Amino acid sequence: MDQVMLERLLKVLEGVSGTRVVVAGDAILDRYIWGKVSRISPEAPVPVVNVTHESVRMGGACNVVLNVQRLGGKASLVAVVGTDPEGKLLLDELLREGVDVTGVVRYDGRPTTTKTRVVAHSQQLLRFDQEEKGVLPPETQRLLLDRLGGLLEGAGVLLLSDYAKGVLSPLFVSEVFQLARQHGVPVFVDPKVASIDSFKGATILTPNNLEASQASGVEILDEASLIEAGQRLISRLGSESVLITRGEAGMTLFEAGNPIHVSHIPAVAKDVYDVTGAGDTVIATMSLSYASGASLLESAVLSNMAAGAVVGIVGTAAISLDELRTVLKSSPFFDPQSGRFRPEGFRARVRL
């Protein structure tokens, strides 16, 4: 069994400052309407929300870069936003966070993807989306690729954040992988099932439990079916690894080899209020940790700790480097004497 040490993870975090991660994918603006409900409408059986305030947050690939920035890394974003007010607002928020937006293209042929959520008493009542999906025109794709090529030099990881909004089309992704290989940059992917085959050969893919079931054709019901699903995904995608995020059951990391190595990592969240953006936190923390010298297993443990913290916050969220250090030091999964990740943190180290 590989050992994961608290001291080693803290040392990895010391090295993340300035580590650069390039994120390519779908930019999304998350808008929140907050309020209170005290009655049902006389016009229809729906709650009446008394609006108290509104807020905006970065979603999709933008939330990924926010997570990288908050953890002390340097994020460069390659994405498309509209020429509408929402696009400007999103760019302003990115610049305020110190994100490198030289890879962002403003395209007037489609609106900026915007998700508006109505929340009352910490419960989401309704969401409505403003978006236009579809493959981008060839000239826009070429502009994105040109900008990506200029950003990959010296990058630690290329992260692909797929929200199925049309940016990461199969042909586009094929050229992205060629650029990554030319620059010797590992590729981390948070995929959607419909396009998962486009990401063959990635360093790691991070589907959730449902996505892994759908992509593998195996309904994950127990540990045996989980291992079968992971094995099929490794074989099908030819990737170095697959991390299946499993909510309250934690995460399972599959690393290619003969045999395949499987590591189970327990969930750390005590209270779950909102899973929005948790996958963004996972992939961002993994990418930054790996680019800073951590192994895939160490990166997965760090990402698990980070995700466990953000699901306790309502709305799309990101964790800071200091907050992650605090979570690590207070985690019950590390033996207080040796600093070693407790054996029960891995239900088994399975070899297939």
N, C-alpha and C positions, 0 to 999 in steps of 0.2 A: 504494500500500500504506500503510495506517495505521501510524504509528510508536507503539510501546509503549516507554516509557523507564523505566529503573530508578528514577531520581530521582522521577519522577512517581508510580510505584507506592508508593514509600516515603512520599511525601507523603500519599497516600490513606490509608495505614495510620495516619499520625499523627492523622487526623481521625475514626477509627472510635470512639474512646472516647466512650461514652455514647450513640452512635447507636442508636436503638431499632428493633427488628425484631419484628413480631408473627408468631408461628408458630401455625398451626392445623393439626391433623391427628391422627394416631393415636399415642397414648402407649404405649410398650412398655418393659417391664422386661427387661433381658438378664441372665440368671443364668449364671455360669460355674462348672463343677466341674473343678478342675485336678488332675492326677495323673500317675502313671507306669505304664507297662505292661511287665511282665517275663515274663508267661506267658499262655497261652490256657486258658480255662475247660475243665475236664473235663466239664462239663454240656452245653456247646454250643460250636461253633467261633467263639467270640467272645473278644476280649481282656478280661482282668481288669484293671481300673483301680484302682490303689492311690491313693486320694484323699489329696492333700496339703493342699489348702485350697479354699475357695470364695470367690467375689466376685460383686458385682452392679454393673452399669453401666446407664446410661440408653440406651434404644434408640428407634428410630422418630423421631417428632417431638421427643422428649425429647433425643435425641442432637443434633438440629439446634440446639435452644436452647443445649445445652452448648457446641457449637462457636461460636455467636454470643457467648456469655459469655466463653469462653476467649480469643477474639480481641479482647476489650475492649468489645464492644457491650453493649446492654441488651436482653434477650429477654423477651417476654411470651408465655406459652403459653396457647392455647385448645384444650382437649382434655378427654377423659373418662377417669377411672380408676374402678376399683371401690371398694367399701367394705371390701375384704379387706385382709389384712396387706401384700400386694404393692403395693396402691394407696397405703397409708400410707408404705411404704418408698420408693416412687417419689417421692412428694411431699416426703419428708424429704431425699432426694438433690437434688431440684430446689431446694429452699430453701437447702440448704447451698452450692449454686453461685450463689446470688443471683438466681435466676430469678423473675420476677414470675408467680405462679400464681393471680392473681385470676380468670383466665379458665378455670381448671380446675374441672370439675364432677365431684363424686363421685356415682356412680350405682350403686345396689345391685342393678340388674337384670342385671348381667353381670360376670364376673371381669376383673381387670386383665390385659391381654395380657402373657403372660410366656413368653419363649423361654429354655430351659435348654440349654446346650451343655456337652458333656463333652470336655475337651481334655487330650491327653497328648503330651508332647514336642513342643509347639507345633503339634500336628495335631488338628483337630476330628474326633472319632470318632462323635459322635451328637448330634442335637438333638431335643428334644421340646417341643411348644408347648401352652400352656394358654390358650385364647382362645374367644371367642364372637363370631362375625361377625354382621353384619346391621344394617339401618338403625336408628338410634336412635328412640325414641318422639318424636312431635311436640313434647311439652312440654320434653323434654331438648334437642332441637335449638333451640327458641326461647330457652331459657336460655343456650345457647352463643352464639347470635347476639346476644342482648342484651349479653352480656359482651364479645363481639368489637367491637360498635359503640362501646362505651365505651373500648376500647383503641386504636382506629385513629386517634383524634385525635392528630396530631403524630408518627405513626409514619413511618419512612422507607420501609419495604417490608412488605407482607403476604406471608408465605411459606406455601404449602400443601404439607404433607408427607403424601403419600398412600401408606399401606401396605395399603390394601384391607381395613381392619378395620371399616368401616362408618360412620365419622364423616363422611367427605367424600362423602356421597351426592349424586346429581345435583341434587336439589331444594335441599338445603342449600348446595351450592356456588353455585347460581344466586343465592341470597340473599346469600351471601358476596361475590360479585362486585358486586352492587348496592351493598352497604355500602362496598366499596373505591372504587367510582366516586364515591359521594357524598362521600367523604373525600379523593379525589384521590390515593390510594395505589397505586403499582404492585404488580402481583401476580406473584410468582415461584412456579413449580410444579414439584415433583418428582413426576411422575405414574405411575400404573399404567396399563397398556395398556387394560384393560377399561373404565376410566372416563375415558380421555383426552379424549373429545369434550365432557365436562362443563367442561373448562377452556379452551374457546374464548375468544380475546380476551385471554389472559394476556400479560404483558410478555415472559416467557420461560418455556419448559418445558425440563426437563433429562432426557430419557430416555437410558438407556444404549443400547448398540449393538443388543442383542437387542430391547429394547422399541421402538426406532425402526424396526427391520425389521418387527416385527409390526404396529405402528400404521400404517405407510406402505404395507404390502403389497409392499415391495421387499426382497429378501434382499441385505443389504449384504456384498459380497464384495470390492469394490475401490473406488477413488476415484469412478469413474463412477456406480456403484450407490449409493454414499454420498450423492453430490450429488443424485441423483434422489430418494432417500428424504427428504432434508432439504427439498427443494423441495416435495414432496408434503405434508409435514407443515406447512410454513408456509402453504401454500394451504388445506389442510383445516382448520387450527385458527385461522386468522386472527390469529395472534399476532405480536408485534413481532419475536420471535426464537426460535430453537430451538438448544439446545446438546446435541449428541450426545456422550456420554462413551464412549470406545472402549478403555478399559483400556490395554494396553501400546502402543496406537496413538495415545494422546493424546485430544484432543477436537477437535470441529469445530463452529464457531459459524456459524449461518445468521441473517442479519439481513434482515428484510423490506425490500423496496424494488423499484424498477424501474430496474435489475436487482437481484436478490437478491445480497447480499454473503456470501461464504463464506470463513472463516478457519480454517486448520488449525493446531492448537497441539500440539506434541510432548509425549509423556509425559516425566516427570522422575524417576520412581522407579527406583532401581537394584536394590533388592531388595523383592520383594512377598511378604509373609508372610500378610496377611489383608486382604481387600477389604471386610470387614464395616464398614458405616457410611461408606464412602468417598463415596457419593452424598450423604450428609448433609453431609459436609464441603464438597463442591462447592457445593451450593445455599446453605449458610449463608455461606460466604465470598463467593460472588457477590452475595448479597442485601446483606450488610453493606458490601461494597465499593461497590456501586451506590448505596446509601443515603448513602454518604459522599462521593459526587461522581464516582466512576469511571465511565467508559463501559462498555458491555457487553463490549467486547473486553478492556479493562483488567481488568474484573472476572473474566472467564473466565481470563485468564493468572494472576491471583492465586489463583483457585480451583484451577487446575491444579497450582500450586506446593504449595498446602496439601494437596491429595489425594495428591500424590506422597510427602509425608512420612508421612501417617497409614497408608498401606498397608504401611509397613515395621514396623508395630506389630501384635502379635497381639491380637485383640479389638477391640470398638468403641472408638474413640479420638477425641480432639480435639487440635488444634494450638493452641499459645498464640501471642499476637501477637509476642513476642520470637523464638519459634522460626520463625515465618513470615518475619520480617525476616532472620534468619540464612540461611534457605533462599534467599531472594531474592538476597542479597548474594553468595552462593557459587554461584549458578546459572551453568552454562557457557553458557546461552542468551543472556546479556547480554554485549555487547562491552565489554571492560575499559576501553577508551579513551573511547568515546562514551556508554556506558551504554545503548545501544539494543538492543532485543530483536533478535537476529540474524535476518537474512532467511530462513535455513534453518528458523527456527522456524515459518514459514508456507510450506508446500510450494507454495502458490499463493494468490493473492487472486482468487478466481473470481467472475465476474459471469455470471449466467444470463440 
